[in-house]
Amino acid sequence: MEEENVRIKLERHIWPDERANRRRKKIFVSTVIIAIVLSFGIGWLFGTFLQTPITINNSGKYTRLDAIIETLANQWYFGKDIEDIQEWLLTNAINGMIDLNGDIHTSYMTPEEVRSFNESIDMGFVGIGVQYYMSADGYPVVERVFKNSPAEEFGVMPGDIIFTVDGVDIQGFETEEIASRVKGEAGTKVVIEFIRAGAIVKIEIIRGLVKNSAFGQILSGNIGYLEIYQFGSSTTQEVVGYLNDMKDRNVSKLIIDLRDNGGGYLNTLIGISSLLLPKDTVVIRQEYKDGKTEIGKTLGGQMTNFKDIVILVNGNTASASEVLTAALQEQADHIIVVGTQTYGKGTVQITRPFADGSALKFTSAQWKSPNGKAIHGVGITPDIVIELHPVFYFDKIVLDEGVTFGFDQVDRSVALAQLALDFLGYSVDRTDGYFDQSTVDAIIKFRADYKLEESGRLDKKALQVLSTEVIRYWFTNRSQLDTQLQKAIELINE
């Protein structure tokens, strides 16, 4: 799959176009390398005798490109197996031009990728309502179940591994293929087998509209909690609903959770900022290629009942969520930012659609904070830095079948297992990857608790269950384990 190593913690959401862009880049670079090797090898040896030069009319800028596409479409041997060869060649030419420019946020999207991209921002699609990451062994692991979604209603849990969809083993499938199998018409049924704690759990889920990019609740007394997943087209309206409810219930303290929020639309950013800052407050400064600067300001509609605000951020807080954080941090004395350094995506993208439904998404500007601070590649430093348990910052590891580790051995997978065991409440004396006796004892107890084969060794199955149980334990016991949220509550109560 695309990502061999992923973190156990919630990862920054990667847009479908970025994922496709990275995959195409691998294919493109490999193809270029092979082509170069062949041209300097076979071409040099036989070209003088076998090749007829392509005549190029230099009257136009792109005649070489047209000539190459025409030649490959008509004479390239392997083109015989490609449907609509000219369109395929043109798309690859565009992707090659974009992939080599060094900007991962600029990409060419097919019509299908455009639809997926828009859905990923708006979270407006018919499906089951989960977010997942791909494990190194080719199976998707559920990392978030959205509120009021079919998945939540039918009992899907974070940490569940999607094993089969309607009876089809999906190991190794591309994310787009998995999504297409899970999505469908509202009211239809999809049967998914999950692996949960090493056992198969079969769930029949009725698909429904998933369209929630925010969630709010009152934690206790006059403390409100607002989590914003994305800055989609309906997010401002969703946030208004939650904040109005809090206002009606005399909530005066607000915690805004922007952790793992990858951003979204600029107008949504302005809309949400307008709820929290006075009218005409500067929110964003956009600098363009020609040196001009455009300033974005709040539109009015501020809710003045929130006297104290704490914002939660992490390494996956990016783009529009960073803009909001910076604006609130710089423009209001009663706001504190808690968590870890943010991602540092300080560029603005716009999309130019084409008649066939495809589109070019490209970086048009760099944004800076209201005070002129650059964020790109740097991120935002919280006022108070608080980290979660170390297991959330350790790369995901999958052991090969038959590979095991035991007493007196050392490996990074052992360190991951030790951190997971510690997080789950098992007693270990060390977390440096050395397999000591306390690790043996903890593994034995863990395997017994989860009905795994009796052993004091770490193998693929045990590490897989440990990894997914960390996610499930985190989400089911979050109020006790979330040290960042606990700190936010402590600060807002001072």
TORDRENMAR-334898 format. One record per residue (C-alpha): residue number from 1; x, y, z. Coordinates in steps of 0.02 Angstrom, whole numbers. Example, Ala and Ser with C-alpha at 12.3 -4.5 7.8 and 13.67 -1.06 7.14 Angstrom:
<nodes>
+-----+--------+--------+--------+
: pos :      X :      Y :      Z :
+-----+--------+--------+--------+
:   1 :    615 :   -225 :    390 :
:   2 :    684 :    -53 :    357 :
+-----+--------+--------+--------+
</nodes>
This chain:
<nodes>
+-----+--------+--------+--------+
: pos :      X :      Y :      Z :
+-----+--------+--------+--------+
:   1 :      0 :      0 :      0 :
:   2 :     47 :    181 :     -9 :
:   3 :    107 :    204 :    170 :
:   4 :    221 :     73 :    243 :
:   5 :    239 :    159 :    410 :
:   6 :    100 :    252 :    497 :
:   7 :     76 :    312 :    673 :
:   8 :    -42 :    231 :    794 :
:   9 :   -110 :    401 :    840 :
:  10 :   -237 :    487 :    730 :
:  11 :   -145 :    540 :    575 :
:  12 :   -170 :    701 :    481 :
:  13 :   -300 :    667 :    350 :
:  14 :   -221 :    652 :    180 :
:  15 :   -334 :    713 :     40 :
:  16 :   -374 :    585 :    -97 :
:  17 :   -289 :    695 :   -227 :
:  18 :   -129 :    702 :   -124 :
:  19 :   -133 :    513 :   -101 :
:  20 :   -159 :    486 :   -288 :
:  21 :    -26 :    616 :   -324 :
:  22 :    103 :    524 :   -218 :
:  23 :     59 :    357 :   -297 :
:  24 :     72 :    429 :   -473 :
:  25 :    238 :    507 :   -429 :
:  26 :    310 :    337 :   -383 :
:  27 :    247 :    264 :   -546 :
:  28 :    306 :    412 :   -648 :
:  29 :    482 :    416 :   -574 :
:  30 :    501 :    229 :   -598 :
:  31 :    444 :    244 :   -778 :
:  32 :    563 :    387 :   -812 :
:  33 :    711 :    290 :   -739 :
:  34 :    670 :    137 :   -844 :
:  35 :    649 :    245 :   -999 :
:  36 :    816 :    329 :   -971 :
:  37 :    905 :    163 :   -947 :
:  38 :    828 :     92 :  -1105 :
:  39 :    862 :    247 :  -1209 :
:  40 :   1045 :    255 :  -1160 :
:  41 :   1066 :     68 :  -1177 :
:  42 :    962 :     -7 :  -1315 :
:  43 :    935 :    160 :  -1402 :
:  44 :   1120 :    199 :  -1411 :
:  45 :   1162 :     28 :  -1479 :
:  46 :   1028 :     13 :  -1610 :
:  47 :    954 :    185 :  -1638 :
:  48 :   1062 :    232 :  -1786 :
:  49 :    998 :     83 :  -1884 :
:  50 :    818 :     60 :  -1830 :
:  51 :    744 :    230 :  -1783 :
:  52 :    670 :    359 :  -1900 :
:  53 :    687 :    535 :  -1828 :
:  54 :    525 :    623 :  -1780 :
:  55 :    505 :    782 :  -1880 :
:  56 :    458 :    928 :  -1768 :
:  57 :    383 :   1089 :  -1827 :
:  58 :    453 :   1221 :  -1710 :
:  59 :    315 :   1345 :  -1748 :
:  60 :    224 :   1304 :  -1585 :
:  61 :    279 :   1290 :  -1403 :
:  62 :    206 :   1119 :  -1376 :
:  63 :    238 :   1033 :  -1542 :
:  64 :    363 :    914 :  -1462 :
:  65 :    234 :    859 :  -1335 :
:  66 :    102 :    836 :  -1470 :
:  67 :    226 :    738 :  -1578 :
:  68 :    276 :    625 :  -1434 :
:  69 :     96 :    588 :  -1386 :
:  70 :     49 :    556 :  -1568 :
:  71 :    199 :    441 :  -1594 :
:  72 :    173 :    341 :  -1435 :
:  73 :    -14 :    328 :  -1466 :
:  74 :     15 :    256 :  -1640 :
:  75 :    178 :    159 :  -1626 :
:  76 :    217 :    119 :  -1444 :
:  77 :    202 :    -70 :  -1428 :
:  78 :    135 :    -73 :  -1249 :
:  79 :      4 :     57 :  -1293 :
:  80 :    -99 :    -80 :  -1372 :
:  81 :   -161 :   -132 :  -1201 :
:  82 :   -213 :     43 :  -1144 :
:  83 :   -387 :    106 :  -1173 :
:  84 :   -395 :    286 :  -1239 :
:  85 :   -207 :    293 :  -1255 :
:  86 :   -198 :    477 :  -1300 :
:  87 :   -294 :    532 :  -1146 :
:  88 :   -186 :    417 :  -1040 :
:  89 :    -26 :    491 :  -1111 :
:  90 :    -89 :    669 :  -1088 :
:  91 :   -137 :    637 :   -907 :
:  92 :     33 :    562 :   -871 :
:  93 :    119 :    709 :   -954 :
:  94 :     22 :    829 :   -843 :
:  95 :     59 :    728 :   -688 :
:  96 :    243 :    720 :   -731 :
:  97 :    249 :    909 :   -749 :
:  98 :    164 :    931 :   -580 :
:  99 :    250 :    792 :   -484 :
: 100 :    423 :    862 :   -517 :
: 101 :    384 :   1039 :   -456 :
: 102 :    414 :    998 :   -274 :
: 103 :    242 :   1056 :   -213 :
: 104 :    143 :    909 :   -143 :
: 105 :    -12 :   1018 :   -130 :
: 106 :    -21 :   1051 :   -317 :
: 107 :   -100 :    910 :   -415 :
: 108 :   -203 :    864 :   -567 :
: 109 :   -361 :    769 :   -522 :
: 110 :   -467 :    657 :   -630 :
: 111 :   -657 :    681 :   -619 :
: 112 :   -666 :    536 :   -495 :
: 113 :   -529 :    612 :   -388 :
: 114 :   -617 :    781 :   -392 :
: 115 :   -775 :    703 :   -323 :
: 116 :   -678 :    611 :   -189 :
: 117 :   -583 :    769 :   -144 :
: 118 :   -742 :    870 :   -123 :
: 119 :   -823 :    733 :    -20 :
: 120 :   -671 :    722 :     94 :
: 121 :   -684 :    906 :    137 :
: 122 :   -872 :    916 :    153 :
: 123 :   -891 :    743 :    229 :
: 124 :  -1050 :    735 :    127 :
: 125 :  -1068 :    560 :     59 :
: 126 :  -1171 :    403 :     78 :
: 127 :  -1075 :    270 :    170 :
: 128 :  -1046 :    210 :    347 :
: 129 :   -948 :    355 :    424 :
: 130 :   -774 :    299 :    472 :
: 131 :   -599 :    365 :    446 :
: 132 :   -459 :    239 :    430 :
: 133 :   -275 :    220 :    393 :
: 134 :   -190 :     83 :    294 :
: 135 :    -81 :    -33 :    396 :
: 136 :     80 :    -99 :    324 :
: 137 :      2 :   -271 :    298 :
: 138 :   -127 :   -200 :    178 :
: 139 :   -283 :   -190 :    287 :
: 140 :   -374 :    -29 :    337 :
: 141 :   -385 :      5 :    523 :
: 142 :   -530 :    113 :    585 :
: 143 :   -459 :    261 :    680 :
: 144 :   -617 :    366 :    698 :
: 145 :   -804 :    331 :    699 :
: 146 :   -902 :    489 :    663 :
: 147 :  -1041 :    547 :    776 :
: 148 :  -1219 :    505 :    723 :
: 149 :  -1155 :    396 :    580 :
: 150 :  -1216 :    223 :    527 :
: 151 :  -1051 :    152 :    589 :
: 152 :  -1082 :    220 :    763 :
: 153 :  -1262 :    160 :    761 :
: 154 :  -1214 :    -18 :    712 :
: 155 :  -1070 :    -35 :    835 :
: 156 :   -911 :     -9 :    734 :
: 157 :   -767 :     37 :    849 :
: 158 :   -600 :    126 :    827 :
: 159 :   -464 :     -4 :    811 :
: 160 :   -572 :   -123 :    709 :
: 161 :   -481 :   -193 :    558 :
: 162 :   -586 :   -199 :    399 :
: 163 :   -560 :   -378 :    338 :
: 164 :   -695 :   -411 :    208 :
: 165 :   -828 :   -306 :    123 :
: 166 :   -978 :   -405 :     59 :
: 167 :   -873 :   -563 :     69 :
: 168 :   -722 :   -494 :    -25 :
: 169 :   -553 :   -496 :     63 :
: 170 :   -487 :   -319 :     36 :
: 171 :   -306 :   -344 :     84 :
: 172 :   -196 :   -241 :    -32 :
: 173 :   -340 :   -144 :   -111 :
: 174 :   -313 :     39 :   -153 :
: 175 :   -405 :    159 :    -38 :
: 176 :   -517 :    216 :   -181 :
: 177 :   -571 :     36 :   -214 :
: 178 :   -608 :      7 :    -30 :
: 179 :   -710 :    167 :    -22 :
: 180 :   -810 :    122 :   -177 :
: 181 :   -856 :    -46 :   -101 :
: 182 :   -908 :     29 :     66 :
: 183 :  -1006 :    174 :     -7 :
: 184 :  -1172 :    151 :    -95 :
: 185 :  -1351 :    212 :   -101 :
: 186 :  -1435 :    268 :     59 :
: 187 :  -1537 :    129 :    137 :
: 188 :  -1437 :    -12 :     58 :
: 189 :  -1343 :   -141 :    161 :
: 190 :  -1158 :   -178 :    166 :
: 191 :  -1090 :   -327 :    261 :
: 192 :   -919 :   -299 :    336 :
: 193 :   -811 :   -421 :    433 :
: 194 :   -698 :   -334 :    557 :
: 195 :   -553 :   -406 :    655 :
: 196 :   -575 :   -349 :    834 :
: 197 :   -451 :   -404 :    968 :
: 198 :   -401 :   -548 :    855 :
: 199 :   -578 :   -612 :    827 :
: 200 :   -693 :   -592 :    676 :
: 201 :   -844 :   -479 :    705 :
: 202 :   -974 :   -477 :    565 :
: 203 :  -1085 :   -322 :    555 :
: 204 :  -1225 :   -281 :    433 :
: 205 :  -1231 :    -92 :    413 :
: 206 :  -1367 :      9 :    327 :
: 207 :  -1283 :    148 :    229 :
: 208 :  -1336 :    326 :    260 :
: 209 :  -1288 :    507 :    229 :
: 210 :  -1132 :    554 :    324 :
: 211 :  -1120 :    742 :    338 :
: 212 :  -1049 :    802 :    501 :
: 213 :   -888 :    900 :    510 :
: 214 :   -907 :    958 :    690 :
: 215 :   -967 :    894 :    858 :
: 216 :  -1012 :    988 :   1016 :
: 217 :  -1063 :    948 :   1193 :
: 218 :  -1063 :   1020 :   1368 :
: 219 :   -929 :    936 :   1473 :
: 220 :   -980 :    999 :   1644 :
: 221 :  -1055 :   1155 :   1719 :
: 222 :  -1021 :   1299 :   1601 :
: 223 :   -883 :   1218 :   1496 :
: 224 :   -924 :   1183 :   1315 :
: 225 :   -825 :   1068 :   1200 :
: 226 :   -822 :   1094 :   1012 :
: 227 :   -726 :    975 :    898 :
: 228 :   -706 :   1028 :    716 :
: 229 :   -652 :    886 :    600 :
: 230 :   -639 :    984 :    437 :
: 231 :   -682 :   1157 :    369 :
: 232 :   -816 :   1100 :    247 :
: 233 :   -953 :   1198 :    161 :
: 234 :  -1081 :   1160 :    299 :
: 235 :   -962 :   1172 :    448 :
: 236 :  -1005 :   1351 :    495 :
: 237 :  -1190 :   1308 :    506 :
: 238 :  -1150 :   1154 :    611 :
: 239 :  -1041 :   1256 :    728 :
: 240 :  -1174 :   1392 :    744 :
: 241 :  -1298 :   1259 :    799 :
: 242 :  -1185 :   1192 :    935 :
: 243 :  -1131 :   1365 :    997 :
: 244 :  -1310 :   1430 :   1001 :
: 245 :  -1359 :   1281 :   1107 :
: 246 :  -1215 :   1316 :   1225 :
: 247 :  -1263 :   1500 :   1234 :
: 248 :  -1442 :   1454 :   1279 :
: 249 :  -1373 :   1347 :   1420 :
: 250 :  -1264 :   1487 :   1489 :
: 251 :  -1098 :   1411 :   1436 :
: 252 :   -960 :   1542 :   1456 :
: 253 :   -804 :   1435 :   1434 :
: 254 :   -761 :   1345 :   1273 :
: 255 :   -633 :   1214 :   1223 :
: 256 :   -606 :   1205 :   1034 :
: 257 :   -525 :   1042 :    977 :
: 258 :   -432 :   1062 :    812 :
: 259 :   -322 :    909 :    831 :
: 260 :   -309 :    809 :    670 :
: 261 :   -404 :    944 :    575 :
: 262 :   -323 :    955 :    403 :
: 263 :   -410 :   1117 :    351 :
: 264 :   -533 :   1155 :    213 :
: 265 :   -620 :   1307 :    138 :
: 266 :   -565 :   1486 :    168 :
: 267 :   -744 :   1553 :    177 :
: 268 :   -780 :   1426 :    314 :
: 269 :   -628 :   1488 :    409 :
: 270 :   -694 :   1666 :    397 :
: 271 :   -867 :   1609 :    452 :
: 272 :   -806 :   1519 :    607 :
: 273 :   -685 :   1660 :    652 :
: 274 :   -830 :   1782 :    641 :
: 275 :   -917 :   1687 :    780 :
: 276 :   -771 :   1707 :    898 :
: 277 :   -692 :   1876 :    857 :
: 278 :   -762 :   2054 :    836 :
: 279 :   -815 :   2115 :    664 :
: 280 :   -675 :   2172 :    547 :
: 281 :   -540 :   2081 :    644 :
: 282 :   -397 :   2026 :    530 :
: 283 :   -393 :   1836 :    516 :
: 284 :   -274 :   1800 :    372 :
: 285 :   -148 :   1884 :    258 :
: 286 :   -124 :   1803 :     87 :
: 287 :     33 :   1844 :    -11 :
: 288 :     29 :   1812 :   -199 :
: 289 :    163 :   1782 :   -330 :
: 290 :    161 :   1964 :   -386 :
: 291 :    194 :   2023 :   -208 :
: 292 :     18 :   2085 :   -175 :
: 293 :    -63 :   2048 :     -8 :
: 294 :   -248 :   2015 :     22 :
: 295 :   -320 :   2030 :    197 :
: 296 :   -465 :   1925 :    260 :
: 297 :   -573 :   1995 :    401 :
: 298 :   -716 :   1934 :    507 :
: 299 :   -892 :   1975 :    449 :
: 300 :   -980 :   1998 :    614 :
: 301 :  -1096 :   1888 :    716 :
: 302 :   -979 :   1863 :    864 :
: 303 :  -1045 :   1764 :   1011 :
: 304 :   -988 :   1865 :   1160 :
: 305 :  -1041 :   1740 :   1295 :
: 306 :   -876 :   1644 :   1283 :
: 307 :   -761 :   1732 :   1406 :
: 308 :   -623 :   1601 :   1405 :
: 309 :   -568 :   1489 :   1261 :
: 310 :   -437 :   1352 :   1252 :
: 311 :   -385 :   1280 :   1083 :
: 312 :   -315 :   1103 :   1067 :
: 313 :   -191 :   1069 :    926 :
: 314 :    -67 :    936 :    873 :
: 315 :     51 :    890 :    731 :
: 316 :    -97 :    854 :    616 :
: 317 :   -178 :   1024 :    642 :
: 318 :   -150 :   1100 :    470 :
: 319 :   -197 :   1236 :    346 :
: 320 :   -362 :   1323 :    387 :
: 321 :   -361 :   1255 :    564 :
: 322 :   -189 :   1333 :    587 :
: 323 :   -255 :   1499 :    519 :
: 324 :   -396 :   1496 :    646 :
: 325 :   -276 :   1452 :    786 :
: 326 :   -153 :   1590 :    741 :
: 327 :   -292 :   1719 :    723 :
: 328 :   -368 :   1678 :    892 :
: 329 :   -198 :   1663 :    977 :
: 330 :   -140 :   1833 :    915 :
: 331 :   -302 :   1930 :    921 :
: 332 :   -378 :   1882 :   1089 :
: 333 :   -303 :   1890 :   1263 :
: 334 :   -426 :   1766 :   1337 :
: 335 :   -373 :   1622 :   1222 :
: 336 :   -240 :   1490 :   1263 :
: 337 :   -171 :   1360 :   1141 :
: 338 :   -128 :   1188 :   1213 :
: 339 :    -50 :   1034 :   1134 :
: 340 :     98 :   1006 :   1019 :
: 341 :    175 :   1098 :    870 :
: 342 :     56 :   1107 :    722 :
: 343 :     89 :   1039 :    547 :
: 344 :    146 :   1199 :    461 :
: 345 :     45 :   1207 :    300 :
: 346 :     50 :   1392 :    261 :
: 347 :     -4 :   1391 :     79 :
: 348 :   -170 :   1420 :     -6 :
: 349 :   -237 :   1310 :   -147 :
: 350 :   -370 :   1349 :   -275 :
: 351 :   -452 :   1229 :   -397 :
: 352 :   -474 :   1262 :   -584 :
: 353 :   -601 :   1139 :   -657 :
: 354 :   -603 :   1078 :   -837 :
: 355 :   -751 :   1036 :   -946 :
: 356 :   -727 :    848 :   -926 :
: 357 :   -742 :    860 :   -736 :
: 358 :   -556 :    851 :   -701 :
: 359 :   -467 :    993 :   -613 :
: 360 :   -300 :   1071 :   -572 :
: 361 :   -274 :   1110 :   -388 :
: 362 :   -126 :   1224 :   -366 :
: 363 :    -43 :   1334 :   -237 :
: 364 :    -92 :   1514 :   -270 :
: 365 :    -28 :   1604 :   -116 :
: 366 :     60 :   1593 :     50 :
: 367 :    -36 :   1644 :    204 :
: 368 :     28 :   1729 :    359 :
: 369 :    -47 :   1762 :    529 :
: 370 :   -131 :   1929 :    568 :
: 371 :     34 :   1990 :    640 :
: 372 :    127 :   1938 :    482 :
: 373 :    203 :   1777 :    549 :
: 374 :    244 :   1643 :    419 :
: 375 :    179 :   1470 :    460 :
: 376 :    231 :   1364 :    311 :
: 377 :    357 :   1230 :    362 :
: 378 :    358 :   1298 :    539 :
: 379 :    187 :   1276 :    617 :
: 380 :    115 :   1358 :    773 :
: 381 :    192 :   1334 :    944 :
: 382 :     61 :   1309 :   1081 :
: 383 :     63 :   1422 :   1232 :
: 384 :     72 :   1264 :   1337 :
: 385 :    152 :   1107 :   1264 :
: 386 :     72 :    945 :   1323 :
: 387 :    103 :    775 :   1244 :
: 388 :      0 :    617 :   1250 :
: 389 :     69 :    446 :   1296 :
: 390 :    229 :    407 :   1196 :
: 391 :    143 :    263 :   1105 :
: 392 :     51 :    392 :    998 :
: 393 :    215 :    457 :    927 :
: 394 :    290 :    289 :    880 :
: 395 :    286 :    229 :    700 :
: 396 :    170 :     85 :    662 :
: 397 :    260 :    -80 :    635 :
: 398 :    195 :   -244 :    563 :
: 399 :    299 :   -401 :    586 :
: 400 :    317 :   -527 :    447 :
: 401 :    234 :   -695 :    467 :
: 402 :    345 :   -813 :    567 :
: 403 :    456 :   -674 :    639 :
: 404 :    455 :   -674 :    829 :
: 405 :    552 :   -593 :    970 :
: 406 :    582 :   -655 :   1146 :
: 407 :    687 :   -637 :   1303 :
: 408 :    856 :   -548 :   1285 :
: 409 :    821 :   -489 :   1107 :
: 410 :    815 :   -307 :   1049 :
: 411 :    705 :   -232 :    913 :
: 412 :    600 :    -76 :    877 :
: 413 :    445 :   -185 :    870 :
: 414 :    481 :   -236 :   1049 :
: 415 :    489 :    -52 :   1099 :
: 416 :    320 :    -23 :   1017 :
: 417 :    247 :   -173 :   1107 :
: 418 :    316 :   -112 :   1273 :
: 419 :    239 :     60 :   1249 :
: 420 :     73 :    -18 :   1200 :
: 421 :     76 :   -134 :   1350 :
: 422 :    115 :     11 :   1466 :
: 423 :    -27 :    114 :   1391 :
: 424 :   -149 :    -30 :   1412 :
: 425 :   -103 :    -49 :   1595 :
: 426 :     18 :   -196 :   1591 :
: 427 :    174 :   -183 :   1698 :
: 428 :    338 :   -164 :   1603 :
: 429 :    502 :   -101 :   1673 :
: 430 :    570 :    -28 :   1512 :
: 431 :    516 :     36 :   1342 :
: 432 :    683 :     42 :   1249 :
: 433 :    659 :   -116 :   1144 :
: 434 :    757 :   -236 :   1254 :
: 435 :    651 :   -390 :   1289 :
: 436 :    674 :   -411 :   1478 :
: 437 :    583 :   -526 :   1599 :
: 438 :    450 :   -396 :   1638 :
: 439 :    408 :   -389 :   1452 :
: 440 :    396 :   -579 :   1446 :
: 441 :    275 :   -577 :   1594 :
: 442 :    171 :   -437 :   1518 :
: 443 :    160 :   -524 :   1348 :
: 444 :    105 :   -687 :   1431 :
: 445 :    -32 :   -597 :   1526 :
: 446 :    -87 :   -496 :   1374 :
: 447 :    -98 :   -650 :   1264 :
: 448 :   -201 :   -739 :   1396 :
: 449 :   -319 :   -591 :   1417 :
: 450 :   -350 :   -584 :   1229 :
: 451 :   -359 :   -772 :   1205 :
: 452 :   -205 :   -779 :   1094 :
: 453 :    -91 :   -930 :   1082 :
: 454 :     -1 :   -954 :   1247 :
: 455 :    176 :   -887 :   1233 :
: 456 :    299 :   -761 :   1305 :
: 457 :    356 :   -705 :   1133 :
: 458 :    303 :   -561 :   1022 :
: 459 :    238 :   -610 :    850 :
: 460 :    139 :   -532 :    709 :
: 461 :    -31 :   -572 :    786 :
: 462 :     12 :   -508 :    959 :
: 463 :     84 :   -345 :    893 :
: 464 :    -67 :   -319 :    780 :
: 465 :   -189 :   -341 :    925 :
: 466 :    -84 :   -229 :   1036 :
: 467 :    -85 :    -91 :    905 :
: 468 :   -271 :    -95 :    872 :
: 469 :   -314 :   -111 :   1057 :
: 470 :   -218 :     49 :   1091 :
: 471 :   -336 :    140 :    973 :
: 472 :   -493 :     62 :   1046 :
: 473 :   -436 :     89 :   1226 :
: 474 :   -398 :    271 :   1186 :
: 475 :   -570 :    307 :   1114 :
: 476 :   -668 :    212 :   1244 :
: 477 :   -573 :    291 :   1390 :
: 478 :   -528 :    457 :   1315 :
: 479 :   -592 :    566 :   1457 :
: 480 :   -469 :    482 :   1576 :
: 481 :   -322 :    466 :   1454 :
: 482 :   -326 :    630 :   1358 :
: 483 :   -196 :    731 :   1453 :
: 484 :   -211 :    875 :   1330 :
: 485 :   -398 :    891 :   1358 :
: 486 :   -373 :    873 :   1546 :
: 487 :   -248 :   1017 :   1542 :
: 488 :   -371 :   1122 :   1442 :
: 489 :   -507 :   1092 :   1573 :
: 490 :   -385 :   1135 :   1712 :
: 491 :   -333 :   1298 :   1628 :
: 492 :   -509 :   1353 :   1585 :
: 493 :   -564 :   1327 :   1764 :
: 494 :   -427 :   1437 :   1837 :
+-----+--------+--------+--------+
</nodes>
